[in-house]
């Protein structure tokens, strides 16, 4: 992907990969808490530190990299969106490349004709586009599991990128919430269960 700077000059980031470094909570003064007469004027904010590393060097990433900090909710939102698009692309390719029936012979003949005349000279029928190649040994099972998560009573963890209510308030007035939390001293992000609607306690 490319980013634009203040002068609209494009910065090519295609040679870099994103590497998660750590997450952390930071307490800072919050004007809205002070004005509301809250017990504390310190609000807890969640951040993620990540690096842009030269592709292929993410295991070390100690040279020619950039380090950045972003709000955890934003980081998780973009990461989830990317992974969902990646899964969708994989399952679409799996459906196209790994399921075969007798009627596919005619389609295969049409593909051969496209290969010969796609114009990019590589004979792959893609017209120069980069295509996802499915691993048929695993993708069918993986995509079936993804499609049947809800039917098999699994909760999609991506639903809890933001703090969500798990259980409504019971007779004693307590409710449960789930949301992201730093774990393993910031080395991981996990889903935790909380008793407050901001997923802090």
URHUGI-V76011 format. One record per backbone hydrogen bond with DSSP energy under -0.5 kcal/mol. NH is the residue of the N-H (numbers start at 1). CO is the residue of the C=O. E is the energy in kcal/mol with one decimal. If there is no record, write none. Layout:
NH,CO,E
NH,CO,E
//
This chain:
3,11,-1.3
5,9,-1.4
8,5,-2.3
11,3,-2.1
12,10,-0.6
13,1,-1.4
13,11,-0.7
16,13,-1.9
17,53,-3.2
19,51,-2.8
21,49,-2.6
22,49,-1.6
23,186,-2.0
24,47,-2.3
26,45,-2.8
28,43,-2.3
30,41,-2.6
34,30,-1.7
35,31,-2.5
36,32,-1.5
37,34,-1.0
38,33,-2.3
43,28,-3.1
43,41,-0.6
45,26,-3.1
45,43,-0.6
47,24,-2.6
48,70,-2.8
49,22,-3.4
50,68,-2.4
51,19,-2.7
52,66,-2.5
53,17,-3.0
53,51,-0.7
55,15,-2.9
57,54,-2.3
60,57,-0.9
61,57,-2.3
66,52,-1.5
68,50,-3.0
70,48,-2.2
72,46,-2.1
75,71,-2.5
76,72,-2.9
77,73,-2.1
78,74,-2.5
79,75,-2.4
80,76,-2.8
81,77,-2.1
82,78,-2.3
83,79,-2.5
84,80,-2.6
85,81,-2.1
86,82,-2.2
87,83,-2.6
88,84,-2.4
89,85,-2.4
90,86,-2.3
91,87,-2.8
92,88,-2.3
93,89,-2.3
94,90,-2.3
95,91,-2.3
96,92,-1.8
97,93,-2.8
98,94,-2.4
99,95,-0.5
100,98,-0.5
104,101,-2.3
105,102,-1.4
106,103,-0.5
107,103,-0.7
108,104,-2.8
109,105,-2.0
110,106,-1.9
111,107,-2.2
112,108,-2.1
113,109,-1.7
114,110,-2.0
115,111,-2.7
116,112,-1.7
117,113,-1.1
118,115,-0.7
129,126,-1.7
131,129,-0.6
134,132,-0.6
136,134,-1.0
138,135,-1.6
139,135,-3.0
142,138,-2.4
143,139,-2.9
144,140,-1.8
145,141,-2.1
146,142,-2.2
147,143,-2.3
148,144,-1.7
149,146,-1.0
152,148,-1.8
153,150,-1.7
154,149,-2.7
157,155,-0.7
159,156,-2.2
160,157,-2.0
161,158,-1.1
164,178,-2.9
166,176,-2.9
167,176,-1.7
170,174,-2.0
173,170,-2.1
176,167,-1.9
177,194,-2.6
178,164,-3.0
179,192,-1.8
180,160,-0.5
181,190,-2.6
183,188,-2.6
187,183,-0.5
187,184,-1.5
188,183,-2.1
190,181,-2.7
192,179,-3.0
192,190,-0.6
194,177,-3.4
199,196,-1.9
//
